[in-house]
Amino acid sequence: MAVTDFFAGEIATELLKMLINITRKACLCKPSAEQLIVTINELLPIITEIKYSGVELTAIRQQQLDKISRALHDGHELAGKVLNSSRWNVYKNLQLSRKMDKVEKKISRFVQGPLQAHVLADVHHARFEASERFDRIEGSNRRLEQRLESMIIGGAGEGWWSEEAVKMNEEEMYEGNLVKIGMELGKRKVKDMILDNDDSVVIGINGIGGSGKTTLVREICRDDEVQSYYNNRIFFVTVSQSPNVEQLRQKIWGFLSESRFNGCSDIVPQWTIGYNNLNTVVPTLVVLDDVWSLPVLQQLIFKVPGCKTLVVSRIKFPSSVLNSSYELELLREEDAISLFCHTVYGRTSTPPGADEDLIKQVVEKCKGLPLALKVIGASLRDQSEKYWIGAKNRLSRAEPICENHETELLNRMKLSIDYLSEKVRNCFLDLGSFPEDKKIPLDVLINIWTELHDIDEEEAFAILFELSNKNLVTLVNDSRAGDRYSSYYDISVSQHDVLRDLAIHMSSLENVNQRKRMVMARRENGVPKEWERHAEKPFLARIVSVHTGEMREMDWVKMEFPKAEVLILNFDSTDYFFPPFIEDMPKLRALVLINYSTKTAELHNLSVLGSLANLKSLWFEKVTISQLPKKTILPLANLRKISLLLCKINLQDQSELDLSHLFPRLTELTMDHCIEMTILPSSICHVKTLRSLSITNCESLEELPFDFGKLILLQILRVYACPKLKMLPIGIKNLIWLEHIDISQCVNLHCLNEEIGGCLSLKEIDMHECPQIKRLPKSATGLRSLRRVICDEEVSWQWKGMEQDLPGLCVQVAEQCFDLDWLTE
């Protein structure tokens, strides 16, 4: 509520009139009323001044004035009671007299205490501001003298221009009351870039919204060394999402040239003439803050000798525009606690008596994001311990802890999302469906997007990189992302928890039965109570994400999801019963099952999958598959993709299992780190539609099926890191459409089969870290489509010797790489 709402002049005036009447009517209240009249007469001019000053008050002043406002309201109500009280009711008048004393003392304490401090603070601020203004006037006089001495008169019709420019605008200066915590490293790196001797440089600073980019840049602009280097020739301009580009160009050009055309400094000359005029190197710095668009940025960059442009944005602009860039890092735990404590307690450490563990738990939810630390810290200031605990629990559920949290943090972060196209925005919101602090498998994400948003894999990758460039998602192990033959099941993405909370918050604004995404924001022991309360009606969500511990049949609730197309089941246990409500998901197209326990989980009710006639993608992670229920699982006629990671699979006792019957349209099969699998069922060779087969990091796999050559449509074969595999199957010559083969890290593989020459479409071979392969087959010279080979140095010379027979061949010697990132989960 604004100060003018509290201090309406009518309240104080009406109270004064009523107190005069009280002195005439109630003798017991007369002394207090008379003293209060004196106080009100002293306070009323101050109230009137505050009302019409138009000055924005600090939070602490607002809080104190709120208190005195409530006291005035209490006095107003009390005066009314005194007026309505009979003068013969002595007992009631005595009570009213005592209350009047309390009101009088409260107002007097304010006048004699905080009000005096306000006056002293205002005097101090006035003296400081006056001193600053005098310094600026003195500096302006010096610069004016220098300009008059160094003025250069241009040719006829060109007017005149000076070499210097104006200082950064006062309203753009850094807010000095913010604590500069954790930005020393970033400040040093950016300073090195802008103090470099390069004549014309464009430098970028990017980072997630709320990470402190603008705060850092403003601090750099106020740095003594920077101001000395540029002699205060620093121009700071905020571009924003919908800028007036032409007006900004005029301002920047006016700063760079200080031209005077027809007596007006705002008129811009022809750009080419202006460039020719600026032939003297003068160090200048232009800061473009809050840039949202590459086309806008390109129009605001002036290639003027000596001018450096510092671009501040949430977006990672390409190197074709930026000469160098710095991505702002989030705060470390120690710095995050310091900033949080400064916001809550006014000090940079945990005060005595405070619950240190509770503070760390709340800070941990902010994940080092300065804006989150400041907003959430301000919301918890002067609150009780129970309020803190409730706030921590709400943060765990991705819910705003108060209105201020929603408006100051989530809505500010939402600016990045509002700028996205509708399709990209929906893809961003899908990211909230995954658990916090967990990596999101890239393969899963691409599958979900292609199924939900009717896009192909290439467009899904374009959206992913757009989100990454806007710092809304982070690629992990991204060196192979986007390669034509890359395997994506071991590549992942991650997202800041505040962005995840934002995605969940934006997806939860509708009634639970109407939401497009139903997400359990954190792990719970069972189905959320909100879901149970609304289970009598169908849920219309297209994505359903569940995160539980061990689930038995009785733990599930009967629910209907007639429009669900994606189901993500996250759990943490060694026993898991498939939810019966899967039978009520007729449109389900993608099923993701991930176990976050340290041990594999035994699955129950697997037969429920038989009802999923439209299922296209299946992802199982860290589960045990000892046998497939042949009779209860109907053929999954539309299943195209199966991914099994860290699973225990032993199908030796099911040699009669016909995979071609169960999965008649399967095109992609991935099995990674399935350590107990010794052999593939031979029926896999009858799945004529299979185009990609990946059997990787399977240490027990000894051989591939004898009829492997029947997979005539196979295009990609990966069998890397299978140490017991000694040879490729004989029928490989029949794989005439095979384009890529990866046998790397198969340390006991003796040779490439002579039949490899039959793979006429083969374009790429990865055979690095295969020490047993000493010689290449002669038939390799017939691989006319081969364009790339990755191998060890020992056999590289043999491949290079075939370059004459294989035009366009590129031989790449691989470096040994030991990657254990998959163990971090």
Secondary structure in CASP SS format (residue, H / E / C, confidence):
PFRMAT SS
TARGET T0000
AUTHOR 0000-0000-0000
METHOD secondary structure of the structure
MODEL  1
M C 1.00
A C 1.00
V H 1.00
T H 1.00
D H 1.00
F H 1.00
F C 1.00
A C 1.00
G H 1.00
E H 1.00
I H 1.00
A H 1.00
T H 1.00
E H 1.00
L H 1.00
L H 1.00
K H 1.00
M H 1.00
L H 1.00
I H 1.00
N H 1.00
I H 1.00
T H 1.00
R H 1.00
K H 1.00
A C 1.00
C H 1.00
L H 1.00
C H 1.00
K H 1.00
P H 1.00
S H 1.00
A H 1.00
E H 1.00
Q H 1.00
L H 1.00
I H 1.00
V H 1.00
T H 1.00
I H 1.00
N H 1.00
E H 1.00
L H 1.00
L H 1.00
P H 1.00
I H 1.00
I H 1.00
T H 1.00
E H 1.00
I H 1.00
K H 1.00
Y H 1.00
S H 1.00
G C 1.00
V C 1.00
E C 1.00
L C 1.00
T C 1.00
A H 1.00
I H 1.00
R H 1.00
Q H 1.00
Q H 1.00
Q H 1.00
L H 1.00
D H 1.00
K H 1.00
I H 1.00
S H 1.00
R H 1.00
A H 1.00
L H 1.00
H H 1.00
D H 1.00
G H 1.00
H H 1.00
E H 1.00
L H 1.00
A H 1.00
G H 1.00
K H 1.00
V H 1.00
L H 1.00
N H 1.00
S C 1.00
S C 1.00
R C 1.00
W C 1.00
N C 1.00
V H 1.00
Y H 1.00
K H 1.00
N H 1.00
L H 1.00
Q H 1.00
L H 1.00
S H 1.00
R H 1.00
K H 1.00
M H 1.00
D H 1.00
K H 1.00
V H 1.00
E H 1.00
K H 1.00
K H 1.00
I H 1.00
S H 1.00
R H 1.00
F H 1.00
V H 1.00
Q H 1.00
G C 1.00
P H 1.00
L H 1.00
Q H 1.00
A H 1.00
H H 1.00
V H 1.00
L H 1.00
A H 1.00
D H 1.00
V H 1.00
H H 1.00
H H 1.00
A H 1.00
R H 1.00
F H 1.00
E H 1.00
A H 1.00
S H 1.00
E H 1.00
R H 1.00
F H 1.00
D H 1.00
R H 1.00
I H 1.00
E H 1.00
G H 1.00
S H 1.00
N H 1.00
R H 1.00
R H 1.00
L H 1.00
E H 1.00
Q H 1.00
R H 1.00
L H 1.00
E H 1.00
S H 1.00
M C 1.00
I E 1.00
I E 1.00
G C 1.00
G C 1.00
A C 1.00
G C 1.00
E C 1.00
G C 1.00
W E 1.00
W E 1.00
S C 1.00
E C 1.00
E C 1.00
A C 1.00
V C 1.00
K C 1.00
M C 1.00
N C 1.00
E H 1.00
E H 1.00
E H 1.00
M C 1.00
Y C 1.00
E C 1.00
G C 1.00
N C 1.00
L C 1.00
V C 1.00
K C 1.00
I C 1.00
G C 1.00
M C 1.00
E H 1.00
L H 1.00
G H 1.00
K H 1.00
R H 1.00
K H 1.00
V H 1.00
K H 1.00
D H 1.00
M H 1.00
I H 1.00
L C 1.00
D C 1.00
N C 1.00
D C 1.00
D C 1.00
S C 1.00
V E 1.00
V E 1.00
I E 1.00
G E 1.00
I E 1.00
N E 1.00
G C 1.00
I C 1.00
G C 1.00
G C 1.00
S C 1.00
G C 1.00
K H 1.00
T H 1.00
T H 1.00
L H 1.00
V H 1.00
R H 1.00
E H 1.00
I H 1.00
C H 1.00
R C 1.00
D C 1.00
D H 1.00
E H 1.00
V H 1.00
Q H 1.00
S H 1.00
Y H 1.00
Y H 1.00
N C 1.00
N C 1.00
R C 1.00
I E 1.00
F E 1.00
F E 1.00
V E 1.00
T E 1.00
V E 1.00
S E 1.00
Q C 1.00
S C 1.00
P C 1.00
N C 1.00
V H 1.00
E H 1.00
Q H 1.00
L H 1.00
R H 1.00
Q H 1.00
K H 1.00
I H 1.00
W H 1.00
G H 1.00
F H 1.00
L H 1.00
S H 1.00
E C 1.00
S C 1.00
R E 1.00
F E 1.00
N C 1.00
G C 1.00
C E 1.00
S C 1.00
D C 1.00
I C 1.00
V C 1.00
P C 1.00
Q C 1.00
W H 1.00
T H 1.00
I H 1.00
G H 1.00
Y H 1.00
N H 1.00
N H 1.00
L C 1.00
N C 1.00
T C 1.00
V C 1.00
V C 1.00
P C 1.00
T E 1.00
L E 1.00
V E 1.00
V E 1.00
L E 1.00
D E 1.00
D E 1.00
V E 1.00
W C 1.00
S C 1.00
L H 1.00
P H 1.00
V H 1.00
L H 1.00
Q H 1.00
Q H 1.00
L H 1.00
I C 1.00
F C 1.00
K C 1.00
V C 1.00
P C 1.00
G C 1.00
C E 1.00
K E 1.00
T E 1.00
L E 1.00
V E 1.00
V E 1.00
S E 1.00
R C 1.00
I C 1.00
K C 1.00
F C 1.00
P C 1.00
S C 1.00
S C 1.00
V C 1.00
L C 1.00
N C 1.00
S E 1.00
S E 1.00
Y E 1.00
E E 1.00
L C 1.00
E C 1.00
L C 1.00
L C 1.00
R C 1.00
E H 1.00
E H 1.00
D H 1.00
A H 1.00
I H 1.00
S H 1.00
L H 1.00
F H 1.00
C H 1.00
H H 1.00
T H 1.00
V H 1.00
Y H 1.00
G C 1.00
R C 1.00
T C 1.00
S C 1.00
T C 1.00
P C 1.00
P C 1.00
G C 1.00
A C 1.00
D C 1.00
E H 1.00
D H 1.00
L H 1.00
I H 1.00
K H 1.00
Q H 1.00
V H 1.00
V H 1.00
E H 1.00
K H 1.00
C H 1.00
K C 1.00
G C 1.00
L C 1.00
P H 1.00
L H 1.00
A H 1.00
L H 1.00
K H 1.00
V H 1.00
I H 1.00
G H 1.00
A H 1.00
S H 1.00
L H 1.00
R C 1.00
D C 1.00
Q C 1.00
S C 1.00
E H 1.00
K H 1.00
Y H 1.00
W H 1.00
I H 1.00
G H 1.00
A H 1.00
K H 1.00
N H 1.00
R H 1.00
L H 1.00
S H 1.00
R C 1.00
A C 1.00
E C 1.00
P C 1.00
I C 1.00
C C 1.00
E H 1.00
N H 1.00
H H 1.00
E H 1.00
T H 1.00
E H 1.00
L H 1.00
L H 1.00
N H 1.00
R H 1.00
M H 1.00
K H 1.00
L H 1.00
S H 1.00
I H 1.00
D H 1.00
Y C 1.00
L C 1.00
S C 1.00
E H 1.00
K H 1.00
V H 1.00
R H 1.00
N H 1.00
C H 1.00
F H 1.00
L H 1.00
D H 1.00
L H 1.00
G H 1.00
S H 1.00
F C 1.00
P C 1.00
E C 1.00
D C 1.00
K C 1.00
K C 1.00
I E 1.00
P E 1.00
L H 1.00
D H 1.00
V H 1.00
L H 1.00
I H 1.00
N H 1.00
I H 1.00
W H 1.00
T H 1.00
E H 1.00
L H 1.00
H C 1.00
D C 1.00
I C 1.00
D C 1.00
E H 1.00
E H 1.00
E H 1.00
A H 1.00
F H 1.00
A H 1.00
I H 1.00
L H 1.00
F H 1.00
E H 1.00
L H 1.00
S H 1.00
N H 1.00
K C 1.00
N C 1.00
L C 1.00
V C 1.00
T E 1.00
L E 1.00
V E 1.00
N C 1.00
D C 1.00
S C 1.00
R C 1.00
A C 1.00
G C 1.00
D C 1.00
R C 1.00
Y C 1.00
S C 1.00
S C 1.00
Y C 1.00
Y C 1.00
D C 1.00
I C 1.00
S E 1.00
V E 1.00
S E 1.00
Q C 1.00
H C 1.00
D H 1.00
V H 1.00
L H 1.00
R H 1.00
D H 1.00
L H 1.00
A H 1.00
I H 1.00
H H 1.00
M H 1.00
S H 1.00
S C 1.00
L C 1.00
E C 1.00
N C 1.00
V C 1.00
N C 1.00
Q C 1.00
R C 1.00
K C 1.00
R E 1.00
M E 1.00
V E 1.00
M C 1.00
A C 1.00
R C 1.00
R C 1.00
E E 1.00
N C 1.00
G C 1.00
V C 1.00
P C 1.00
K H 1.00
E H 1.00
W H 1.00
E H 1.00
R H 1.00
H C 1.00
A C 1.00
E C 1.00
K C 1.00
P C 1.00
F C 1.00
L C 1.00
A C 1.00
R C 1.00
I E 1.00
V E 1.00
S E 1.00
V E 1.00
H E 1.00
T E 1.00
G C 1.00
E C 1.00
M E 1.00
R C 1.00
E H 1.00
M H 1.00
D H 1.00
W C 1.00
V C 1.00
K C 1.00
M C 1.00
E C 1.00
F C 1.00
P C 1.00
K C 1.00
A C 1.00
E C 1.00
V E 1.00
L E 1.00
I E 1.00
L E 1.00
N E 1.00
F E 1.00
D C 1.00
S C 1.00
T C 1.00
D E 1.00
Y E 1.00
F E 1.00
F C 1.00
P C 1.00
P H 1.00
F H 1.00
I H 1.00
E H 1.00
D H 1.00
M C 1.00
P C 1.00
K C 1.00
L C 1.00
R C 1.00
A E 1.00
L E 1.00
V E 1.00
L E 1.00
I E 1.00
N E 1.00
Y C 1.00
S C 1.00
T C 1.00
K C 1.00
T C 1.00
A E 1.00
E E 1.00
L E 1.00
H E 1.00
N C 1.00
L H 1.00
S H 1.00
V H 1.00
L H 1.00
G H 1.00
S H 1.00
L C 1.00
A C 1.00
N C 1.00
L C 1.00
K C 1.00
S E 1.00
L E 1.00
W E 1.00
F E 1.00
E E 1.00
K C 1.00
V E 1.00
T E 1.00
I E 1.00
S C 1.00
Q C 1.00
L C 1.00
P C 1.00
K C 1.00
K C 1.00
T C 1.00
I C 1.00
L C 1.00
P C 1.00
L C 1.00
A C 1.00
N C 1.00
L C 1.00
R C 1.00
K E 1.00
I E 1.00
S E 1.00
L E 1.00
L E 1.00
L C 1.00
C C 1.00
K E 1.00
I E 1.00
N C 1.00
L C 1.00
Q H 1.00
D H 1.00
Q H 1.00
S C 1.00
E C 1.00
L C 1.00
D C 1.00
L H 1.00
S H 1.00
H H 1.00
L H 1.00
F C 1.00
P C 1.00
R C 1.00
L C 1.00
T C 1.00
E E 1.00
L E 1.00
T E 1.00
M E 1.00
D E 1.00
H C 1.00
C C 1.00
I C 1.00
E C 1.00
M C 1.00
T C 1.00
I E 1.00
L C 1.00
P C 1.00
S H 1.00
S H 1.00
I H 1.00
C H 1.00
H H 1.00
V C 1.00
K C 1.00
T C 1.00
L C 1.00
R C 1.00
S E 1.00
L E 1.00
S E 1.00
I E 1.00
T E 1.00
N C 1.00
C C 1.00
E C 1.00
S C 1.00
L C 1.00
E C 1.00
E E 1.00
L C 1.00
P C 1.00
F C 1.00
D C 1.00
F H 1.00
G H 1.00
K H 1.00
L C 1.00
I C 1.00
L C 1.00
L C 1.00
Q C 1.00
I E 1.00
L E 1.00
R E 1.00
V C 1.00
Y C 1.00
A C 1.00
C C 1.00
P C 1.00
K C 1.00
L C 1.00
K C 1.00
M C 1.00
L C 1.00
P C 1.00
I H 1.00
G H 1.00
I H 1.00
K H 1.00
N H 1.00
L C 1.00
I C 1.00
W C 1.00
L C 1.00
E C 1.00
H E 1.00
I E 1.00
D E 1.00
I C 1.00
S C 1.00
Q C 1.00
C C 1.00
V C 1.00
N C 1.00
L C 1.00
H C 1.00
C C 1.00
L C 1.00
N C 1.00
E H 1.00
E H 1.00
I H 1.00
G H 1.00
G H 1.00
C C 1.00
L C 1.00
S C 1.00
L C 1.00
K C 1.00
E E 1.00
I E 1.00
D E 1.00
M C 1.00
H C 1.00
E C 1.00
C C 1.00
P C 1.00
Q C 1.00
I C 1.00
K C 1.00
R C 1.00
L C 1.00
P C 1.00
K H 1.00
S H 1.00
A H 1.00
T H 1.00
G H 1.00
L C 1.00
R C 1.00
S C 1.00
L C 1.00
R C 1.00
R E 1.00
V E 1.00
I E 1.00
C E 1.00
D C 1.00
E H 1.00
E H 1.00
V H 1.00
S H 1.00
W H 1.00
Q H 1.00
W H 1.00
K H 1.00
G C 1.00
M C 1.00
E C 1.00
Q C 1.00
D C 1.00
L C 1.00
P C 1.00
G C 1.00
L C 1.00
C E 1.00
V E 1.00
Q E 1.00
V E 1.00
A C 1.00
E C 1.00
Q C 1.00
C C 1.00
F C 1.00
D C 1.00
L C 1.00
D H 1.00
W H 1.00
L H 1.00
T H 1.00
E C 1.00
END
